[in-house]
Amino acid sequence: MSQEVDRIVLTYLNMKGYQQAKSSLQKEANLNTAVLLSNLSKQDLELVSKATLDYVESYGKLEDSLDLYKPELLKILFPLFVHCYLELVAQKCSPQGKIFYDTYYADHQLNHKHELQRLIAITDKLHLQENEFAQSFRLNKYSISICQYGFELFISFLQENDLLNLLKLVNQYLNLKVYAGNPRAMEEEDGFSTRKDEQLEKVYWGSLPHDPSMVDLVDRILKQEFMKSGHQLEDVLKVIEDMKQTLKVNVTDDSPARDRIPLPNIKKSDVMKEVQKITDIRSRVPLGPSILPSACCFTFYNTYESLNCVSFSSNSTLIAAGYSDSYIEITSLTNKKLKGLKTSAEIGLIGVDEVVDLDQFKETEGSDSKRLIGHSGPVYATDFSFDNRFLLSCSQDGTIRLWSLDLFSNVVVYKGHNYPVWDVKFSPNGHYFVSGSNDRTARLWSVETVQPLRIFAGHLSDVDCVQFHPNSNYVATGSSDKTARLWDISNGECVRIFSGHSDTIRALTFSPDGKLLATASDDRIVILWDLNTGRKVKTLDGHHGMIYTIDFSKCGNLLTSGGADSQVCIWDVKREEERITPLKIFHTKQTPVYCVQYTNKNVMLVGGAFQQ
């Protein structure tokens, strides 16, 4: 009876606009509800949704939030209110559901009167399968527009108060559209955004068409090089024909236009990259279940406590390692010595008239490795440019640095993130790069400007890993909120959300043809996703520890993963089963694997720190 009285009084106070009185009664009602729920028997309490208890705890605190942001924060509670009620009904706790509804419905009545009337009619578990209203909430995502600061307040509130069950509901059923500026009134687009409609968002996953002038330049250079080396004309013509077949791109409806995003003008390094690709493809081994890759493992000794990341250059001549001591070490994998700049005193002795080329400013002897010093915190990720002339690094100090590998010195410092930056990756053309941070955003940058071009906001926790699509039109991000997202860099919009992992996503990569996305998580599994449909294709289960790194072979037939269990697993992604086990497992000698990377010739490179 008292619950019914409270409901009537709350409705009256809400209609009259007596917000302070309503708030006081609401807080007392919150306490009563919490007491009622806590007095349930242990058996009944196990049936009650934990998210409902989180809702009870959160409501009063959000009521006390700043008036400017309160409307936005409270409108998020409506879909959560609905899902908590439906969960109680699903757990056959309809009496507790009625108490929950009577306590909180009044605050949503002004904007959702008709929805509430349909909600209270759902009183049995069978209704969840038959009722259209219940089905619409359980099968669709509810879109809500929220300002950037309001979004940060809400997520911080959930995390600081350990309301993980509500966070799970937000991740599963809400589509939060973050915008810059001050809070707005309820947007017209607030409401349902069906998952089916989300998947209809076109993703151009096909290969990027080649610039016609690129083909002509590569053709010319290959002819010159082969003729100089004494090859017969027939061999040269065969190579050129192979080149044309390799560079041929089947332009389909899934291929993006070349002008869809701004691309840099063709440089000599772009042409030489294609020439090298042709040369490597001619000697590439086609891998498959019967032909496994050759592997080369690089183990770092006495660095387990300080080594954070490892990466290889695309031509397999350099390896970069980032340390907690704030420096990066570049090591040569060949007999070629690394030559940095001479000292300032030595450079001062060189006359202006004597300068012929850059080599005059370099060291005479060189060394096997070079240290890059500049960051003021642990270095978490490094990445080589496609032409191996530059290196990107990111750090706990919140900065990203671009290093010249001709001079082994820092060229640019990019500042934009306010918290540690966990990952950074170059685009395939080397003009753009993307970073992921503890501030729950990923950012798109150009090497030519120090300010970010795009800010990708939407994850509910840290963005732990990032990756460019092979055609450079999209960016994938993996987060501690257990989801991966696909972002269109032409407009900054999120076009896919991949939800299926039960823990933090540590690594992701695209298949060479751009159709599949692979994600690896602390839950010890790898999931393959179809970009076109956004659906899970396969689950790869075989690791016994967290997975740190994954990479596709250049032919796309195999996927390799490595992690904390000191194993390198090779998977046949062409198998038809939905859940597959490793094709082959390589065991390292107590070396957790930080990086696996295929060369253009399909040789597998592995790097990690020896664990004593």
C-alpha positions in Angstrom: 0.0 0.0 0.0 2.8 2.4 0.9 4.4 1.8 -2.5 1.2 2.8 -4.2 0.9 6.0 -2.1 4.5 6.9 -2.9 3.8 6.4 -6.6 0.8 8.8 -6.5 2.6 11.4 -4.5 5.6 11.3 -6.8 3.4 11.7 -9.8 1.7 14.7 -8.2 5.0 16.4 -7.3 6.3 15.8 -10.8 3.3 17.3 -12.4 3.4 20.4 -10.2 7.1 20.8 -10.7 8.0 20.5 -7.0 11.4 19.1 -7.9 13.1 19.5 -4.5 10.2 17.8 -2.6 10.1 15.1 -5.3 13.8 14.5 -5.0 13.7 14.1 -1.2 10.8 11.6 -1.4 12.6 9.8 -4.2 15.8 9.4 -2.2 13.8 7.9 0.7 11.9 5.6 -1.7 15.3 4.5 -3.1 16.4 3.5 0.4 13.1 1.6 0.9 13.5 -0.2 -2.3 17.1 -1.2 -1.6 16.0 -2.5 1.9 13.2 -4.5 0.3 15.6 -6.0 -2.2 18.2 -6.7 0.4 15.7 -8.5 2.6 15.0 -11.1 0.0 16.0 -14.6 0.7 19.3 -15.8 -0.6 17.6 -17.8 -3.3 15.4 -14.9 -4.4 18.4 -12.5 -4.3 20.3 -14.7 -6.8 17.3 -14.3 -9.1 17.3 -10.5 -8.9 19.4 -8.8 -11.6 22.5 -7.2 -10.2 22.0 -4.4 -12.7 18.8 -3.5 -10.8 20.7 -3.0 -7.6 23.3 -0.9 -9.5 20.4 1.2 -10.8 19.1 1.8 -7.3 22.6 2.9 -6.2 23.1 5.1 -9.2 19.8 7.0 -9.3 20.2 9.1 -6.2 23.8 10.1 -7.1 22.9 11.2 -10.6 20.0 13.2 -9.1 22.7 15.2 -7.3 24.7 15.9 -10.4 25.1 19.4 -11.9 21.9 20.9 -13.2 23.5 21.6 -16.6 24.2 17.9 -17.2 21.4 16.3 -15.2 18.8 16.1 -18.1 21.3 14.2 -20.3 22.4 11.9 -17.5 18.9 11.1 -16.5 17.7 10.4 -20.0 20.3 7.6 -20.1 18.5 6.0 -17.2 15.2 5.4 -19.1 16.4 2.5 -21.3 18.4 1.2 -18.3 15.2 1.4 -16.2 13.3 -0.6 -18.9 16.0 -3.3 -19.2 16.3 -3.7 -15.4 12.5 -4.2 -15.2 12.6 -6.7 -18.0 15.4 -8.5 -16.4 13.5 -8.9 -13.1 10.5 -10.2 -15.1 12.8 -12.6 -16.9 14.1 -13.9 -13.6 10.5 -14.5 -12.4 10.7 -11.7 -9.8 7.6 -9.9 -10.9 6.7 -8.7 -7.4 10.1 -7.1 -7.0 9.8 -5.8 -10.5 6.5 -4.0 -9.5 8.2 -2.4 -6.5 11.1 -1.3 -8.7 8.7 0.1 -11.3 6.5 2.0 -8.8 9.6 3.6 -7.2 11.3 4.9 -10.3 8.7 5.3 -13.1 7.5 8.8 -12.1 10.7 10.5 -13.2 10.4 9.1 -16.7 6.6 9.7 -17.1 7.0 13.2 -18.6 8.9 12.1 -21.7 7.9 8.4 -21.8 4.3 8.1 -20.7 3.1 5.7 -23.4 6.2 3.5 -23.2 5.7 3.1 -19.4 2.1 2.0 -20.0 3.3 -0.7 -22.3 6.1 -1.7 -20.0 3.9 -2.2 -16.9 1.8 -4.6 -18.9 4.7 -7.0 -19.1 4.4 -9.2 -16.0 5.4 -12.7 -17.1 8.4 -14.3 -18.7 6.4 -15.4 -21.7 5.6 -11.8 -22.4 9.2 -11.2 -23.2 9.0 -13.4 -26.2 5.6 -12.3 -27.4 5.4 -8.6 -26.5 6.4 -6.2 -29.3 7.6 -3.6 -26.8 9.8 -6.0 -25.0 11.2 -7.4 -28.2 12.0 -3.9 -29.5 14.2 -3.1 -26.5 15.9 -6.5 -26.4 16.7 -6.7 -30.1 17.5 -3.1 -30.9 19.9 -0.5 -29.6 18.6 2.7 -28.0 20.4 5.8 -29.4 21.0 8.8 -27.1 22.9 12.0 -27.9 25.1 13.2 -25.2 27.7 16.0 -24.9 31.4 15.0 -24.5 31.7 16.2 -20.9 28.4 14.6 -19.9 29.6 11.3 -21.5 32.8 11.5 -19.5 30.9 12.2 -16.3 28.6 9.2 -16.8 31.3 6.7 -17.7 33.6 7.9 -14.8 30.6 7.6 -12.4 30.0 4.0 -13.4 33.6 3.0 -13.2 34.4 4.9 -9.9 31.3 3.3 -8.2 32.1 -0.1 -9.7 28.6 -0.3 -11.4 29.9 -2.9 -13.9 26.5 -4.5 -14.5 25.0 -1.2 -15.6 28.1 -0.6 -17.8 27.4 -4.0 -19.4 23.8 -2.9 -20.2 25.1 0.4 -21.7 27.5 -1.5 -23.9 25.0 -4.0 -25.0 21.8 -2.0 -25.5 22.7 1.7 -25.9 24.2 3.6 -28.7 25.7 6.8 -27.2 26.3 9.5 -29.8 28.9 11.9 -28.4 29.0 15.5 -29.6 31.1 18.6 -28.8 29.7 21.6 -26.9 27.1 22.2 -24.3 24.2 19.8 -23.4 21.1 20.0 -25.7 17.5 19.1 -25.3 16.3 15.7 -26.2 17.3 15.1 -29.9 14.9 13.9 -32.5 17.2 10.9 -33.2 17.1 9.8 -29.6 15.4 6.4 -29.6 15.9 3.1 -31.3 18.6 2.4 -33.8 18.1 -1.2 -34.8 21.1 -3.4 -35.2 19.9 -4.3 -38.7 19.9 -0.7 -39.7 23.4 -0.3 -38.3 24.7 -3.1 -40.4 23.2 -1.4 -43.5 25.7 1.3 -43.1 27.9 0.8 -46.2 31.5 -0.3 -45.5 33.8 0.0 -48.5 36.1 -2.9 -47.5 37.4 -3.5 -51.1 40.9 -2.7 -52.3 41.7 0.9 -53.2 42.1 1.4 -57.0 45.6 2.2 -58.1 46.6 5.5 -59.6 47.2 4.8 -63.3 50.4 6.8 -63.2 51.7 4.4 -60.5 51.4 1.4 -62.8 53.3 3.2 -65.5 56.1 4.3 -63.2 56.5 0.8 -61.7 56.5 -0.7 -65.2 59.3 1.6 -66.3 61.5 1.0 -63.2 61.2 -2.7 -63.4 62.2 -2.8 -67.0 65.2 -0.6 -66.3 66.4 -2.7 -63.3 66.0 -6.1 -65.0 67.7 -4.9 -68.2 70.6 -3.5 -66.3 71.1 -6.8 -64.5 71.5 -8.7 -67.8 68.1 -10.5 -67.9 66.7 -11.6 -71.2 63.9 -9.6 -72.8 61.5 -12.6 -72.4 62.2 -12.8 -68.7 61.7 -9.0 -68.4 58.3 -9.2 -70.2 57.2 -12.1 -67.9 58.1 -10.1 -64.8 56.2 -7.1 -66.2 53.1 -9.3 -66.8 53.3 -10.7 -63.3 53.5 -7.1 -62.1 50.4 -6.1 -63.9 48.5 -9.1 -62.5 49.7 -8.2 -59.0 48.8 -4.6 -59.2 45.4 -5.3 -60.8 42.6 -4.3 -58.6 39.1 -5.6 -59.2 37.0 -2.5 -58.7 33.6 -3.5 -57.3 30.8 -1.8 -55.3 32.8 -2.5 -52.2 35.9 -0.6 -53.4 36.2 3.0 -52.2 36.8 5.8 -54.7 40.4 7.2 -54.7 39.1 10.7 -53.8 36.9 9.4 -50.9 39.6 10.6 -48.5 42.5 13.0 -49.2 45.6 11.1 -50.3 49.1 12.4 -50.7 50.7 12.8 -54.1 52.7 9.8 -55.3 56.3 9.9 -54.1 59.4 8.0 -55.2 59.1 5.9 -52.0 55.5 4.8 -53.0 56.8 3.6 -56.4 59.7 1.8 -54.8 57.4 0.1 -52.4 55.3 -1.3 -55.2 58.5 -2.4 -57.0 59.7 -4.2 -53.9 56.3 -5.8 -53.5 56.5 -7.3 -56.9 60.0 -8.7 -56.2 58.8 -10.2 -52.9 55.7 -11.7 -54.4 57.7 -13.6 -57.0 59.6 -15.3 -54.2 56.7 -15.6 -51.7 55.7 -19.0 -50.4 52.0 -19.7 -50.6 51.0 -20.8 -47.1 48.2 -23.2 -46.1 47.4 -26.2 -43.9 50.0 -28.3 -45.6 52.7 -25.5 -46.0 53.3 -23.7 -42.7 55.5 -20.6 -42.4 59.1 -20.5 -41.4 59.5 -18.7 -38.1 62.3 -16.6 -36.6 62.0 -15.7 -32.9 64.0 -12.8 -31.4 64.3 -13.1 -27.6 65.2 -10.1 -25.4 67.1 -11.2 -22.3 67.2 -9.4 -18.9 64.3 -7.1 -20.1 61.2 -8.9 -18.9 60.3 -6.2 -16.3 61.0 -3.2 -18.5 60.2 -4.3 -22.1 56.8 -3.1 -23.2 56.6 -3.5 -27.0 58.4 -4.9 -30.0 57.9 -4.2 -33.7 59.7 -5.1 -37.0 60.4 -3.0 -40.1 58.6 -4.2 -43.2 61.9 -5.1 -44.9 63.0 -7.1 -41.8 66.2 -5.2 -41.3 65.3 -3.4 -38.0 63.6 -4.2 -34.8 62.3 -1.6 -32.4 61.8 -2.2 -28.6 60.0 0.3 -26.2 61.0 0.3 -22.6 59.6 1.4 -19.3 62.8 3.5 -18.9 61.3 6.0 -21.4 63.6 5.1 -24.4 63.4 3.1 -27.6 66.1 0.8 -28.9 66.5 0.2 -32.6 68.6 -2.8 -33.5 70.0 -3.8 -36.9 69.1 -7.4 -38.0 71.7 -7.3 -40.7 75.5 -6.6 -40.8 74.8 -3.0 -41.7 75.8 -0.5 -39.0 73.4 2.2 -37.9 74.8 5.7 -38.2 73.3 8.6 -36.4 74.2 12.3 -36.4 77.7 13.4 -35.5 78.2 15.5 -32.4 77.4 19.2 -32.8 81.2 20.0 -32.5 82.0 17.7 -35.4 79.1 19.1 -37.5 80.5 22.6 -36.8 83.7 21.7 -38.5 82.0 20.9 -41.8 82.1 23.9 -44.1 79.0 25.0 -46.0 80.7 24.6 -49.4 81.7 21.1 -48.5 78.2 19.8 -48.0 77.3 17.3 -50.7 74.7 15.0 -49.1 73.3 14.0 -45.7 75.9 11.3 -45.2 78.5 13.9 -44.3 76.6 14.6 -41.1 76.4 11.0 -40.1 78.8 9.0 -37.9 81.7 7.4 -39.6 81.7 4.0 -37.8 78.1 3.4 -36.6 76.9 0.7 -34.2 74.6 -2.3 -34.1 71.9 -0.4 -32.2 70.7 3.1 -31.4 68.7 4.5 -28.5 66.0 7.1 -29.1 65.6 9.3 -26.0 62.8 11.9 -25.7 59.8 10.5 -23.9 59.3 11.2 -20.2 57.4 8.0 -19.4 57.3 4.3 -20.4 57.0 3.7 -24.1 54.0 1.5 -24.9 54.0 1.0 -28.7 56.2 1.6 -31.8 55.4 1.3 -35.5 57.6 1.6 -38.6 56.5 3.6 -41.7 56.0 1.5 -44.9 59.3 2.9 -46.4 61.1 2.2 -43.1 62.4 5.8 -42.9 60.3 6.8 -39.9 59.2 5.4 -36.6 56.2 6.3 -34.4 56.2 5.9 -30.7 53.7 6.6 -27.9 54.1 6.9 -24.2 52.6 7.3 -20.7 53.5 11.0 -21.0 50.5 11.4 -23.4 52.6 12.3 -26.5 53.3 10.6 -29.8 56.8 11.1 -31.3 57.9 10.8 -34.9 61.5 9.7 -35.3 63.8 9.8 -38.4 65.6 6.5 -39.0 68.0 8.3 -41.3 69.3 10.4 -38.5 67.9 8.5 -35.4 66.6 11.7 -34.0 63.2 13.0 -33.0 61.4 15.0 -35.7 57.9 15.9 -34.4 56.1 15.7 -31.1 52.3 15.3 -31.3 50.3 16.4 -28.3 46.5 16.0 -28.0 45.8 13.2 -25.6 45.6 14.1 -21.9 46.4 10.7 -20.6 48.7 7.8 -21.5 48.7 6.7 -25.1 48.5 2.9 -25.4 48.9 2.3 -29.2 49.8 4.0 -32.4 49.8 2.8 -36.1 50.8 4.2 -39.5 48.3 4.0 -42.4 49.4 1.8 -45.3 50.4 5.0 -47.3 52.3 6.5 -44.4 50.5 9.8 -44.6 48.1 9.3 -41.7 48.4 7.5 -38.3 46.0 6.7 -35.5 46.5 6.6 -31.7 44.5 5.1 -28.9 44.5 6.4 -25.3 43.5 6.0 -21.7 41.2 9.0 -22.3 38.7 6.6 -24.1 39.3 8.1 -27.5 41.2 7.3 -30.6 42.6 10.1 -32.8 43.5 10.4 -36.4 46.6 12.4 -37.3 48.6 13.5 -40.4 52.3 13.4 -40.2 52.2 17.0 -41.6 50.2 18.6 -38.8 50.6 18.6 -35.1 46.8 18.7 -34.4 44.5 15.6 -34.7 42.2 15.5 -37.8 39.6 13.4 -36.2 38.6 12.3 -32.6 36.8 9.0 -32.4 34.8 9.1 -29.2 32.3 6.3 -28.2 34.2 3.7 -26.3 33.3 3.3 -22.6 36.8 2.6 -21.4 40.5 2.8 -22.6 41.2 2.4 -26.3 44.0 -0.2 -26.0 44.7 -1.1 -29.6 44.3 0.5 -33.1 44.7 -0.6 -36.7 44.2 0.9 -40.2 42.2 -0.9 -42.8 44.3 -2.0 -45.9 42.6 0.7 -48.0 43.2 3.4 -45.5 39.6 4.5 -45.4 38.8 2.9 -42.0 40.3 2.5 -38.5 39.5 -0.3 -36.1 39.8 0.2 -32.3 39.8 -2.3 -29.4 38.9 -1.3 -25.9 38.8 -2.3 -22.3 35.0 -2.1 -22.6 35.3 -5.5 -24.4 34.2 -4.2 -27.8 35.9 -3.3 -31.0 34.7 -0.5 -33.3 35.1 0.4 -36.9 35.4 4.1 -37.7 35.0 5.8 -41.1 37.8 8.4 -41.3 36.0 10.4 -44.0 33.5 11.6 -41.4 34.6 10.3 -38.1 31.5 8.1 -37.6 31.4 4.7 -36.0 30.0 2.3 -38.6 30.3 -1.0 -36.8 30.4 -2.2 -33.2 31.7 -5.7 -32.6 30.6 -7.2 -29.2 31.5 -10.7 -28.3 34.6 -10.8 -26.1 34.3 -11.1 -22.3 37.5 -9.1 -21.5 39.8 -6.4 -22.7 40.7 -6.5 -26.4 44.5 -6.3 -26.7 45.1 -6.7 -30.5 43.3 -6.5 -33.8 44.2 -6.9 -37.5 42.6 -6.9 -40.9 42.8 -9.7 -43.5 44.9 -8.7 -46.6 41.7 -8.4 -48.7 40.1 -6.1 -46.1 37.0 -8.2 -45.6 37.7 -9.7 -42.2 38.7 -8.2 -38.8 40.4 -10.3 -36.2 40.3 -9.3 -32.5 42.2 -10.9 -29.6 41.4 -10.5 -26.0 42.4 -11.3 -22.4 39.6 -13.9 -22.5 42.1 -16.0 -24.4 40.2 -16.3 -27.7 40.4 -14.7 -31.1 37.3 -13.8 -33.0 36.9 -13.2 -36.8 34.3 -10.6 -37.9 32.8 -10.0 -41.3 33.0 -6.2 -41.9 30.1 -6.3 -44.4 27.6 -7.7 -41.9 29.3 -6.9 -38.6 28.7 -10.5 -37.5 31.0 -13.1 -35.9 32.4 -15.5 -38.4 34.7 -17.8 -36.3 36.0 -18.2 -32.8 39.7 -19.3 -32.4 40.2 -21.1 -29.1 43.5 -22.6 -28.0 45.6 -20.1 -25.9 46.0 -20.6 -22.2 46.8 -16.9 -21.4 46.2 -13.4 -22.5 46.8 -12.8 -26.2 49.0 -9.8 -27.0 49.4 -9.9 -30.8 47.9 -11.3 -34.0 48.7 -11.0 -37.7 47.5 -12.5 -41.0 49.8 -14.2 -43.5 50.2 -12.1 -46.7 48.1 -14.6 -48.6 45.3 -14.4 -46.0 45.0 -18.2 -45.5 46.6 -18.3 -42.0 46.4 -16.3 -38.8 49.1 -16.3 -36.2 48.7 -15.2 -32.6 51.0 -15.0 -29.5 50.6 -14.0 -25.9 51.4 -14.5 -22.3 51.3 -18.3 -22.4 54.6 -18.2 -24.4 52.9 -19.9 -27.4 52.6 -19.0 -31.1 49.4 -20.4 -32.5 48.8 -20.8 -36.2 45.2 -21.0 -37.3 43.6 -22.1 -40.6 41.0 -19.3 -41.1 39.6 -21.0 -44.2 38.2 -23.9 -42.2 34.4 -24.1 -42.3 33.8 -24.7 -38.6 32.6 -21.8 -36.4 34.9 -22.7 -33.5 38.4 -23.9 -34.5 41.6 -25.1 -32.7 45.2 -24.2 -33.7 46.6 -25.8 -36.8 50.0 -25.7 -35.2 51.5 -24.5 -31.9 55.1 -23.3 -31.5 56.3 -23.1 -27.9 58.9 -20.5 -27.0 61.4 -21.0 -24.2 59.7 -19.1 -21.4 59.2 -16.1 -23.7 55.8 -14.3 -23.6 55.2 -13.2 -27.2 54.8 -9.4 -27.7 54.8 -9.3 -31.5 54.1 -11.6 -34.5 54.6 -10.2 -37.9 54.7 -11.6 -41.4 57.2 -10.3 -44.0 56.2 -9.7 -47.6 57.7 -13.2 -48.4 55.5 -14.8 -45.7 58.3 -15.4 -43.2 57.0 -15.2 -39.7 58.9 -12.9 -37.2 58.3 -13.3 -33.5 59.6 -11.1 -30.6 59.3 -11.3 -26.9 61.1 -11.0 -23.5 62.6 -14.0 -21.7 60.8 -14.6 -18.4 63.3 -15.8 -15.8 
